[in-house]
Amino acid sequence: MKRPPIPQLLGFLAAYDPAIADLALALRQIVLEEAPDASESIYQVYTVAIWFHFSEKMKDAFCYITTHARHVNLGFPRGAAMPDPHGVLQGDGKTIRHIRFASEGDLGRPFVRRYIQAAMEQAGAAAASGPTGKSMVKSARDTAPRSRSRGNKSRKKRTSAARKRPYRSFGKLRS
């Protein structure tokens, strides 16, 4: 049985090209076919990210989907420790790896589901804590934006005499 995406997810994906939004939803469906009892935590920051897990702890996530302007990634939080017989895992960080998808045709590659299954096996202990099958929005852009500046309080005001003097970097200024 298909689990339809929640309206907030559809709203977040509306900001993307329809082909990318459809690709993200199709990849989401593949993950949920392999893990029908998985919960999903949906984030909207600089990208739309959908993390899949079996417990309430994000550290137990087995995979995630991120959307980008021209592609979608299927990522694995512990991907560096996963076998990669097809040589498709990208990334050079200590732990995370991903597979890039540029079109829905890429989703038909037979190994995609095997990587999802391998990631679930890695998360085995977390999966034993019980399925939840929830969809949760964890953050959204439509919340009140935070101010990036600290305002004038953190800045030291320079007097007019100080404005006329050049800044000193190290030691004395040479004449």
Secondary structure, DSSP 8 states (H G I E B T S, - for coil): ------HHHHHHHTTS-HHHHHHHHHHHHHHHHH-TT-EEEEEESSSEEEEEESSS-GGG--EEEEE-SS-EEEEETTGGGS--TTS--B--SSS-EEEEE-SGGGGG-THHHHHHHHHHHHTHHHHTT-----EEEEE-TTS----SS--GGGS----HHHHHS----SS----
